[in-house]
Amino acid sequence: MLGKADGVQGRGLLMGESVVLDLLQPPPLLFVDREDERDGLMAAVERALAEGRQAVLVLTGMPGIGKTMLAVRSARDLRARTDRSFEVVLMLTLGESGHAWSTQDVLGICLNELGITKVPPTIEEMQAVFRARTAHRSTLLLLDGVEDAGQIQALLPGSPYSVVIATSRRRSDGFRYYDYDVLPVELFDAENARKLLVYGMNPDTARANDASLRELVDLCGHLPHALAIARARLRTHYRDDPAAYVRVLRAAESRLAEFTIDDRPVLVPLFEEAFDSLPEGARTLYRLLGAHQGGQFGERVAGALAGPDHPGSVADDLRTLVDWCLLAELPGGRFEIHTLTAQHARGLLSELHPADVDRALRRMVESYLEFAVAREMVISDRVRFGPLFIEGVAPAYSGDDAYARAEADLELERANLRRTVRAASDARLDDLVWQLCEALITFYFQRDLYDDAIEVHGHGLAAAQRLGEPLPLLVMHNALGRGYFGKRMHDEALDQFRRAGALAGRLRGSSAVFGLAQAAIWEAFVHQRLGDHHSAVAALSKARLLVADPDFPEDWREREDVLLDMNGSPMLSAVGRSDEAVAAARRAVRYFDGGREHHNHAKSVANLGRILAVAGERHADEAIRVLTDAVRLEAEHGLRSWEADSCDVLAHLLLRLGRDEEARYWLGRAAELDEPPADH
């Protein structure tokens, strides 16, 4: 702030005086990027002045985004232009929240700086004098830290050729009501974030530490102020060793608190000021959002965290957090919280009673569990044991597009689901952990998400072991075994399936028989993968006997028989029982055709094609048609490894038939699919 009204006399500015009154702070010495924002600001100024009206621009964005630096730099750019001159250039820092200056104080300062030593007593008179004094002087006014449009309206100069640049952490409706040009200031992209971080660093050092520098950029959340602080600390405290700095930030209890200059916290006060501006309901919700581990979330999850006793409307409080740039609103009713904002919110959880935080975390996990169960019921008819599958949670969707919608939902929440399982495991919500893991088995296995499966189901198994109940243990051993099987970790997979089979003796009736059958078929898969086809068929036969057992659940018998047809047909083919294999594969295709288990339909078609491909020349034409159809279905449903195998089988069949050119195409496609996909 320049100073209080009664403390500044001003030197006096006479009408028509050519000397410019310039009270703009010096521009930043180090300024990176922002060309698009500066170009947009300049264009808005030119457009407004060409239309004969004042240019009023508001830069909005989260704390630390660099609004003030951009405003000062842009104001200096305007000031330096030869085609436009300003007689009065003022910069006022209004302050925020409870520390905000009154409009009367600010007007008094403006009048003092304009040479008015006798300030009128009322705000209306002060405004009249200020506007009269600037009516014939082009004025450039920079207002830093405004909270609403009323502050700007009260300080508009009198000249229609004036430019007002304001910064605000708030997306006020009033800015749009008065038709100001509102320019959001965004985070740096990776390239410009790195450019700021390495400014002044030896280029060879920067190149040698590229991976650590990029990790440091991510830990700073691409936030310009955080990056500027990190750059200073990297030079001063870590001698340009970003790996050492990264280790410290990762180990810090509060990463946000690590952004200091001379041991003085710099970022934390910015977030505190924004937090202090919030109404009580929004404050409570903001704190509770610290319990959510992911950057994006839906209103459903926010409502679960808030709970039934939340004061006011969760939807309104979310909008308030968006208005104060503490959240970003995304399409589809979703929101995003910046990584450092989340750190601040997480630090405020200690202000709530621990029991309230525990209840909020349980509600959040329950919300994700219901979400996953409702979508698992759409994508598979697989047997499940979790209570929500039995107690009547309805499928999320119905109709032709139900499968695609359910799968898309799970993909959208994939990272959140993984983090939620981890957080629930850390909180020892073991009764929920294994259920949530069970609800993700189909999605992970059908999408070849084996790394996710091993991580998540590892937490699920640990939770089941802490519970000590055989049914959760059975489910989790089988689930983790599938993950290992997908990663071709055969010894680990076989160990899990055998542990599952051993549990059957601790279970009664149908659950015991089902557990033994599942363990047997997965043992068969491992033997098949290892090329021990006779052992695979022996395990398959054992599984068939168990499914035929009178104690096997009657409602599940038909589907399990068909799954044995689908999965066992390649095993039968491998030991020369081709006719049985073809018949079994055809039964599986018929069963899944037109049903909601699209992935199993694609796999059954693929298995039929592979069996036909080695069943003799008389089946060759059908094999080509079926395999081509399988590739289409596998691509449609994201079965990348299955698609690669089908392409490879089709290519080798075509080579045997002398159709080399076609074969080369399918071999090339198989090679492309064998390349690892991009990380999620």
C-alpha positions in Angstrom: 0.0 0.0 0.0 1.3 3.5 -0.8 0.3 4.9 2.6 -2.7 6.3 4.4 -4.6 9.3 3.1 -3.6 11.6 5.9 0.0 10.7 5.7 0.7 11.6 2.0 0.7 15.2 1.0 1.5 14.8 -2.8 3.5 17.4 -4.8 0.5 18.7 -6.7 -0.4 18.1 -10.3 -1.6 21.0 -12.3 -4.0 20.8 -15.3 -2.1 20.1 -18.4 1.2 19.5 -16.7 3.4 17.4 -18.9 5.4 15.6 -16.1 3.9 12.2 -15.5 3.0 11.1 -12.0 4.2 7.5 -12.1 3.8 5.4 -9.0 4.0 2.0 -10.6 6.5 -0.5 -8.9 9.4 -1.6 -11.0 8.7 -4.6 -13.3 10.0 -8.0 -12.3 13.6 -8.6 -13.4 12.9 -12.3 -14.3 9.7 -12.8 -16.3 8.9 -16.0 -18.1 6.1 -16.8 -20.6 2.7 -15.0 -20.4 2.9 -13.9 -24.0 -0.7 -15.1 -24.7 -2.1 -13.3 -21.6 -0.1 -10.1 -22.4 -1.3 -10.2 -26.0 -4.9 -10.7 -24.8 -4.6 -7.9 -22.4 -3.2 -5.5 -25.0 -5.9 -6.5 -27.5 -8.6 -5.8 -24.9 -7.2 -2.4 -24.1 -7.1 -1.5 -27.8 -10.6 -2.7 -28.4 -12.0 -0.8 -25.5 -10.3 2.5 -26.2 -11.2 2.2 -29.9 -14.8 2.0 -28.8 -14.4 5.2 -26.8 -14.7 3.6 -23.3 -12.4 2.9 -20.5 -10.5 -0.3 -20.6 -11.1 -2.3 -17.3 -9.3 -5.6 -17.1 -9.3 -8.1 -14.2 -6.7 -10.8 -14.0 -8.0 -13.7 -11.9 -6.3 -16.8 -10.6 -5.3 -18.9 -7.6 -2.8 -17.7 -5.0 0.7 -17.6 -6.3 -0.2 -17.8 -10.0 1.6 -14.6 -10.8 -1.2 -12.1 -11.3 0.6 -9.1 -9.8 3.8 -9.7 -11.8 1.8 -10.0 -15.0 -0.2 -6.9 -14.2 2.9 -4.8 -13.5 4.7 -6.1 -16.6 1.7 -5.4 -18.7 1.2 -1.9 -17.2 4.9 -1.2 -17.9 4.5 -2.4 -21.5 1.5 0.0 -21.9 3.5 2.8 -20.3 6.4 2.3 -22.6 4.4 2.5 -25.8 5.2 5.5 -28.0 1.7 5.7 -29.5 0.0 6.2 -26.1 0.9 8.4 -23.1 -0.4 8.4 -19.6 -0.3 11.5 -17.4 -1.2 9.6 -14.3 0.1 6.1 -13.4 -0.9 4.7 -10.0 -0.6 1.3 -8.4 -2.5 0.5 -5.3 -2.4 -2.7 -3.3 -5.7 -3.0 -1.7 -5.0 -6.0 0.6 -7.5 -8.9 0.9 -9.9 -10.4 3.4 -10.1 -8.9 6.8 -7.0 -6.8 6.0 -8.6 -5.0 3.1 -8.4 -1.2 2.9 -11.6 0.7 2.8 -12.6 2.4 -0.4 -12.4 5.7 1.5 -8.8 5.1 2.5 -7.8 4.2 -1.0 -9.5 7.2 -2.5 -7.8 9.4 0.1 -4.4 8.0 -1.1 -5.3 8.7 -4.7 -6.2 12.3 -3.9 -3.1 12.8 -1.9 -1.0 11.5 -4.8 -2.8 13.9 -7.1 -1.9 16.8 -4.9 -5.1 17.2 -3.0 -4.0 18.1 0.5 -7.5 18.8 1.8 -9.4 15.6 1.4 -13.2 15.9 1.4 -15.0 14.2 4.3 -17.4 11.9 2.4 -16.7 9.1 0.0 -19.1 10.6 -2.6 -17.2 13.9 -2.5 -13.9 12.1 -2.7 -15.0 10.2 -5.8 -16.3 13.4 -7.4 -12.9 15.1 -6.8 -10.9 12.1 -8.0 -12.9 11.8 -11.2 -12.8 15.5 -11.8 -9.1 15.6 -11.3 -8.6 12.7 -13.8 -11.3 13.7 -16.2 -8.8 15.2 -18.7 -5.8 13.2 -17.9 -5.3 9.7 -19.4 -4.8 7.5 -16.4 -3.3 4.1 -15.9 -4.5 2.5 -12.7 -3.3 -0.8 -11.3 -5.4 -2.2 -8.5 -3.8 -5.3 -6.9 -5.8 -7.6 -4.7 -9.4 -6.5 -5.3 -12.2 -8.6 -3.9 -15.2 -7.4 -5.8 -16.4 -5.1 -8.6 -17.5 -2.4 -6.1 -13.9 -1.6 -5.2 -13.1 -1.1 -8.9 -16.2 1.0 -9.6 -15.4 3.3 -6.8 -11.9 4.0 -8.1 -12.6 4.4 -11.9 -10.9 7.5 -13.2 -12.8 10.3 -14.9 -11.1 10.1 -18.3 -12.7 7.8 -21.0 -9.2 7.1 -22.2 -8.1 5.5 -18.9 -6.9 1.9 -18.4 -7.6 0.0 -15.2 -5.8 -3.3 -14.6 -7.0 -5.2 -11.5 -5.9 -8.5 -10.0 -8.2 -10.7 -7.9 -8.2 -14.2 -6.4 -11.9 -14.1 -6.9 -14.1 -14.8 -9.9 -16.8 -12.2 -8.9 -20.1 -12.1 -10.8 -19.7 -8.3 -10.6 -16.8 -8.3 -13.0 -19.0 -9.7 -15.7 -22.0 -7.6 -14.6 -20.0 -4.4 -15.3 -18.7 -6.0 -18.5 -15.0 -5.9 -17.5 -12.6 -8.0 -19.5 -11.8 -10.9 -17.3 -8.5 -12.7 -18.1 -7.8 -16.0 -16.2 -4.1 -16.5 -15.4 -3.2 -20.2 -15.7 -0.4 -22.4 -14.5 2.8 -22.6 -16.5 3.1 -25.5 -18.9 6.0 -27.9 -18.4 8.4 -26.1 -20.8 8.0 -22.6 -19.3 8.0 -24.0 -15.7 11.3 -25.6 -16.4 12.6 -22.4 -18.1 11.9 -20.4 -14.9 13.4 -23.1 -12.7 16.7 -23.3 -14.6 17.2 -19.6 -15.3 20.8 -18.9 -14.4 21.8 -22.5 -14.1 24.7 -23.9 -16.0 23.2 -25.5 -19.2 25.2 -28.6 -18.8 24.0 -29.0 -15.2 20.4 -28.5 -16.3 20.7 -31.1 -19.0 22.3 -33.6 -16.7 19.5 -33.2 -14.1 16.6 -33.0 -16.5 14.6 -35.8 -14.9 14.9 -34.3 -11.4 14.1 -30.8 -12.6 10.9 -32.1 -14.2 10.0 -33.8 -11.0 10.7 -30.6 -9.1 8.4 -28.8 -11.6 5.6 -31.2 -10.7 6.2 -30.8 -7.0 5.8 -27.1 -7.4 2.6 -27.8 -9.2 3.7 -25.6 -12.1 2.8 -22.6 -9.9 5.0 -19.6 -10.9 5.5 -18.3 -7.3 6.4 -21.8 -6.0 8.8 -22.2 -9.0 10.4 -18.8 -8.3 11.0 -19.8 -4.6 12.3 -23.2 -5.6 14.7 -21.6 -8.1 16.1 -19.4 -5.3 16.4 -22.3 -2.8 17.9 -24.6 -5.4 20.7 -22.1 -6.0 21.3 -21.1 -2.4 20.6 -24.2 -0.3 21.1 -27.1 -2.7 23.9 -25.9 -5.0 21.9 -26.7 -8.2 21.3 -30.3 -7.1 17.6 -30.8 -7.9 17.6 -34.4 -6.9 18.5 -33.5 -3.3 15.8 -30.8 -3.2 13.2 -33.3 -4.6 14.1 -35.7 -1.8 13.5 -33.0 0.8 10.2 -31.9 -0.6 9.0 -35.5 -0.9 9.9 -36.2 2.7 8.3 -33.0 4.0 5.3 -33.3 6.2 3.9 -30.2 4.5 5.4 -29.5 1.1 3.6 -26.1 1.1 5.5 -25.0 4.2 8.8 -25.7 2.5 8.4 -22.8 0.2 10.2 -20.1 2.2 12.5 -17.2 1.7 15.0 -16.6 4.5 12.9 -19.0 6.7 9.8 -16.9 6.2 6.8 -18.8 4.8 5.7 -17.2 1.5 3.0 -19.4 0.0 1.2 -20.4 3.2 0.0 -16.9 4.0 -1.4 -16.5 0.5 -3.6 -19.6 0.9 -4.5 -18.5 4.5 -5.7 -15.1 3.2 -7.9 -16.9 0.6 -9.2 -19.3 3.2 -10.0 -16.5 5.7 -12.2 -15.0 3.0 -14.6 -18.0 2.9 -17.9 -18.4 4.7 -18.0 -21.1 7.4 -19.6 -23.8 5.3 -17.1 -23.4 2.5 -14.3 -23.4 5.1 -15.5 -26.7 6.5 -15.8 -28.3 3.1 -12.4 -27.0 2.0 -10.8 -28.6 5.1 -12.5 -31.9 4.4 -11.4 -31.9 0.8 -7.9 -32.4 2.2 -8.9 -36.0 3.0 -9.3 -36.7 -0.7 -6.1 -37.9 -2.3 -6.8 -37.2 -6.0 -6.7 -33.9 -7.8 -10.1 -34.3 -9.4 -13.4 -35.3 -7.9 -17.1 -35.1 -8.5 -19.8 -33.4 -6.4 -20.9 -36.8 -5.2 -17.6 -37.3 -3.4 -17.6 -33.8 -2.0 -21.1 -34.4 -0.6 -19.9 -37.6 1.0 -17.0 -35.9 2.7 -19.3 -33.1 3.9 -21.9 -35.5 5.3 -25.5 -35.1 6.2 -24.9 -32.5 8.9 -23.0 -30.1 6.7 -24.3 -26.5 7.2 -25.8 -25.2 3.9 -25.5 -26.5 0.4 -22.5 -28.5 -0.7 -23.1 -27.3 -4.3 -23.1 -23.7 -3.2 -19.9 -24.2 -1.2 -18.2 -25.8 -4.1 -19.1 -22.8 -6.3 -17.8 -20.5 -3.6 -14.4 -22.3 -3.6 -14.4 -22.0 -7.4 -15.2 -18.3 -7.1 -12.2 -17.9 -4.8 -9.9 -19.8 -7.3 -9.3 -22.6 -4.7 -11.0 -25.0 -7.0 -11.4 -25.2 -10.8 -14.7 -26.3 -12.3 -14.5 -29.0 -15.0 -17.1 -30.3 -17.4 -19.5 -33.0 -16.2 -19.9 -31.7 -12.7 -16.3 -32.3 -11.7 -13.8 -30.1 -9.9 -10.0 -29.9 -9.6 -7.9 -28.9 -6.7 -4.3 -27.8 -7.3 -1.7 -30.0 -5.6 -0.5 -27.2 -3.3 -4.0 -26.1 -2.5 -4.7 -29.7 -1.5 -1.6 -29.6 0.7 -3.0 -26.5 2.4 -6.4 -28.0 2.9 -4.8 -31.2 4.3 -2.9 -29.2 6.8 -6.2 -27.7 8.1 -7.7 -31.1 8.8 -6.1 -30.9 12.3 -8.5 -28.1 13.1 -11.4 -30.6 13.0 -12.1 -33.2 15.6 -10.3 -36.5 14.6 -13.6 -38.4 14.9 -15.2 -36.1 12.4 -12.3 -36.6 10.0 -12.5 -40.4 10.4 -16.2 -40.3 9.7 -15.7 -38.2 6.6 -13.0 -40.5 5.3 -15.3 -43.5 5.8 -18.2 -41.8 4.0 -15.8 -41.0 1.1 -14.7 -44.6 0.8 -18.3 -45.8 1.0 -19.1 -43.4 -1.8 -16.4 -44.7 -4.1 -17.4 -48.3 -3.2 -21.0 -47.7 -4.2 -19.8 -46.0 -7.4 -17.6 -49.0 -8.3 -20.2 -51.7 -7.4 -22.9 -50.0 -9.5 -20.5 -50.0 -12.5 -19.2 -53.5 -11.9 -22.7 -54.8 -12.1 -23.0 -53.3 -15.6 -19.8 -54.7 -17.0 -19.9 -58.2 -15.7 -22.2 -61.0 -14.3 -19.2 -62.4 -12.4 -19.9 -63.9 -9.0 -19.1 -61.5 -6.1 -19.4 -61.8 -2.4 -19.3 -58.2 -1.1 -22.4 -57.1 0.9 -23.3 -54.3 -1.5 -23.6 -56.8 -4.4 -26.1 -58.8 -2.3 -28.0 -55.9 -0.7 -29.3 -54.4 -3.9 -27.2 -51.6 -5.2 -28.7 -51.0 -8.6 -26.6 -51.1 -11.8 -25.5 -47.6 -12.8 -26.8 -47.8 -16.3 -29.0 -49.8 -18.6 -29.5 -49.9 -22.4 -27.2 -50.2 -25.4 -24.5 -47.8 -24.2 -24.5 -49.0 -20.5 -21.3 -50.9 -20.8 -19.4 -48.1 -22.5 -20.6 -45.6 -20.0 -19.8 -47.7 -17.0 -16.3 -48.5 -18.3 -15.7 -44.8 -19.1 -16.7 -43.8 -15.5 -14.3 -46.3 -14.0 -11.5 -45.1 -16.3 -12.2 -41.5 -15.3 -12.0 -42.4 -11.6 -9.2 -44.9 -12.0 -6.5 -42.9 -10.2 -8.9 -41.8 -7.5 -10.0 -45.4 -6.9 -6.4 -46.5 -6.6 -5.6 -43.7 -4.1 -8.8 -44.3 -2.2 -7.9 -47.9 -1.6 -4.5 -46.9 -0.3 -6.0 -44.2 2.0 -8.6 -46.6 3.3 -6.0 -49.2 4.0 -3.8 -46.7 5.8 -6.9 -45.8 7.9 -7.5 -49.5 8.6 -11.0 -49.4 7.0 -10.4 -53.0 6.2 -14.1 -54.0 5.9 -14.4 -51.5 3.0 -11.0 -52.0 1.4 -11.5 -55.6 0.3 -15.0 -54.8 -1.0 -13.7 -51.9 -3.1 -11.0 -54.2 -4.4 -13.5 -56.9 -5.4 -15.5 -54.3 -7.3 -12.5 -53.5 -9.4 -11.4 -57.0 -10.4 -13.3 -57.2 -13.7 -12.3 -53.7 -14.8 -8.6 -54.2 -14.1 -8.4 -57.7 -15.7 -10.5 -56.8 -18.8 -8.4 -53.7 -19.4 -5.0 -55.4 -18.8 -4.4 -53.0 -15.9 -2.2 -55.5 -14.1 0.1 -52.9 -12.3 -3.0 -51.3 -10.8 -4.4 -54.7 -9.9 -1.2 -55.8 -8.1 -1.0 -52.5 -6.1 -4.7 -52.3 -5.2 -5.3 -56.0 -4.5 -2.1 -56.1 -2.4 -3.8 -53.6 -0.1 -7.0 -55.7 -0.3 -5.2 -58.8 0.7 -3.5 -57.0 3.6 -6.9 -55.7 4.8 -8.4 -59.2 4.5 -5.5 -60.7 6.5 -6.1 -58.1 9.2 -9.8 -59.0 9.3 -8.9 -62.7 9.4 -12.1 -63.8 7.7 -11.8 -66.6 5.1 -14.2 -65.1 2.5 -12.4 -61.8 2.0 -9.1 -63.7 2.0 -10.4 -66.1 -0.7 -11.5 -63.1 -2.9 -8.3 -61.2 -2.5 -5.9 -64.2 -3.0 -7.7 -64.9 -6.3 -7.7 -61.3 -7.3 -4.0 -60.7 -6.6 -3.2 -64.0 -8.4 -5.0 -62.6 -11.5 -2.8 -59.5 -11.4 0.4 -61.6 -11.1 -0.9 -63.8 -13.9 -1.4 -60.8 -16.2 2.1 -59.6 -15.5 3.4 -63.2 -16.2 4.7 -63.5 -12.7 3.8 -67.2 -12.7 5.3 -68.4 -9.4 3.6 -65.6 -7.5 0.3 -66.2 -9.3 0.3 -69.9 -8.6 1.1 -69.3 -4.9 -1.9 -67.0 -4.6 -4.3 -69.5 -6.3 -3.1 -72.3 -4.1 -3.6 -70.2 -1.0 -7.1 -69.5 -2.2 -7.8 -73.2 -2.7 -6.4 -74.0 0.7 -9.0 -71.6 2.2 -11.9 -73.5 0.9 -11.7 -75.8 3.9 -12.5 -72.9 6.2 -15.6 -72.0 4.3 -19.0 -73.8 4.2 -21.1 -75.0 1.4 -21.3 -73.0 -1.9 -18.5 -70.6 -1.0 -16.1 -73.4 -0.4 -16.9 -75.2 -3.7 -16.8 -71.9 -5.6 -13.4 -71.1 -4.1 -12.0 -74.4 -5.0 -13.3 -74.1 -8.6 -11.8 -70.7 -9.1 -8.4 -71.8 -7.7 -8.4 -74.8 -10.0 -9.2 -72.9 -13.2 -6.6 -70.3 -12.5 -4.0 -73.0 -11.8 -4.9 -74.3 -15.2 -4.2 -70.9 -16.7 -0.7 -70.8 -15.2 0.1 -74.3 -16.5 -1.2 -73.3 -19.9 1.0 -70.2 -19.9 4.0 -72.3 -19.0 3.3 -74.8 -21.8 2.3 -77.7 -19.5 -0.9 -78.3 -21.4 -1.7 -81.7 -19.9 -1.5 -80.3 -16.3 -3.7 -77.5 -17.5 -6.3 -79.9 -18.8 -6.2 -81.9 -15.6 -6.8 -78.7 -13.6 -9.6 -77.8 -16.0 -11.3 -81.2 -15.5 -11.0 -80.6 -11.7 -12.7 -77.3 -12.1 -15.5 -78.8 -14.2 -16.2 -81.4 -11.5 -16.4 -78.7 -8.8 -18.9 -76.7 -10.9 -21.0 -79.8 -11.3 -20.9 -80.4 -7.6 -24.5 -80.2 -6.0 -23.1 -77.7 -3.5 -22.0 -75.3 -6.3 -24.5 -72.3 -6.4 -27.1 -73.2 -8.9 -27.6 -69.6 -10.0 -23.9 -69.4 -11.0 -23.5 -72.8 -12.6 -24.4 -71.9 -16.2 -22.1 -68.9 -16.5 -19.2 -70.8 -14.8 -19.7 -73.7 -17.2 -19.5 -71.3 -20.1 -16.4 -69.6 -18.7 -14.8 -73.0 -18.5 -15.8 -73.5 -22.2 -14.3 -70.2 -23.2 -11.1 -70.5 -21.2 -10.6 -74.2 -21.5 -11.1 -74.6 -25.2 -7.5 -73.5 -26.1 -6.2 -76.0 -23.5 -8.2 -78.8 -25.1 -6.9 -77.7 -28.5 -3.3 -77.8 -27.3 -3.6 -81.5 -26.4 -5.1 -82.4 -29.7 -8.8 -82.5 -28.7 -9.8 -80.2 -31.5 -13.4 -81.2 -32.0 -14.1 -80.7 -28.2 -12.3 -77.4 -28.3 -14.2 -76.0 -31.3 -17.5 -77.1 -29.8 -16.7 -75.5 -26.4 -15.5 -72.3 -28.0 -18.7 -72.0 -30.1 -20.9 -72.5 -27.0 -19.0 -69.6 -25.3 -19.5 -67.3 -28.3 -23.2 -68.0 -28.4 -23.6 -67.4 -24.7 -21.8 -64.0 -24.6 -23.1 -62.7 -28.0 -25.6 -59.9 -27.4 -25.0 -59.9 -23.6 -23.5 -57.2 -21.5 -20.2 -58.9 -20.9 -18.6 -57.4 -24.0 -15.0 -58.3 -23.0 -15.9 -61.9 -22.5 -17.6 -61.9 -25.9 -14.5 -60.6 -27.6 -12.3 -63.1 -25.8 -14.6 -66.0 -26.7 -14.5 -65.0 -30.4 -10.7 -64.7 -30.2 -10.3 -68.1 -28.7 -12.6 -69.7 -31.3 -10.5 -68.0 -34.0 -7.2 -69.3 -32.5 -8.6 -72.9 -32.3 -9.9 -72.8 -35.8 -6.5 -71.5 -37.1 -4.8 -74.7 -36.0 -7.7 -77.1 -36.6 -6.9 -77.9 -40.2 -7.1 -76.3 -43.7 -10.9 -76.9 -43.8 -11.4 -74.3 -41.1 -8.9 -71.7 -42.5 -11.5 -69.4 -44.2 -13.7 -69.4 -41.1 -10.6 -68.8 -38.9 -9.6 -65.7 -40.9 -13.2 -64.3 -40.6 -13.4 -65.0 -36.9 -10.0 -63.6 -36.1 -10.6 -60.5 -38.1 -13.8 -60.0 -36.1 -12.0 -60.7 -32.9 -9.4 -58.0 -33.6 -12.2 -55.5 -34.2 -13.9 -56.4 -30.9 -10.7 -56.4 -29.0 -9.8 -52.9 -30.3 -13.3 -51.7 -29.6 -13.0 -52.7 -25.9 -9.4 -51.9 -25.2 -8.1 -55.4 -25.0 -4.6 -54.5 -26.2 -2.7 -57.7 -25.4 -5.5 -59.9 -26.8 -5.6 -57.8 -29.9 -1.9 -58.2 -30.4 -2.2 -62.0 -30.0 -5.1 -62.2 -32.4 -3.1 -60.2 -35.0 -0.1 -62.5 -34.6 -2.2 -65.7 -34.9 -3.9 -64.3 -38.0 -0.6 -63.2 -39.6 0.9 -66.7 -39.1 -2.2 -68.4 -40.5 -2.0 -66.1 -43.6 1.8 -67.0 -44.0 0.9 -70.7 -44.0 -1.6 -70.0 -46.7 0.9 -68.1 -48.8 -0.8 -64.7 -48.4 2.5 -63.0 -47.4 1.4 -59.4 -48.1 -1.6 -59.6 -45.9 0.4 -61.3 -43.2 3.0 -58.5 -43.1 0.2 -56.0 -42.4 -1.0 -58.0 -39.4 2.5 -58.7 -38.1 3.2 -54.9 -38.2 0.0 -54.2 -36.3 0.9 -56.8 -33.7 4.3 -55.2 -33.3 2.7 -51.8 -32.7 0.3 -53.2 -30.1 3.2 -54.9 -28.3 4.7 -51.5 -27.6 3.8 -50.4 -24.0 0.9 -47.9 -23.9 1.4 -44.5 -22.3 1.2 -44.4 -18.6 -2.1 -43.3 -17.1 
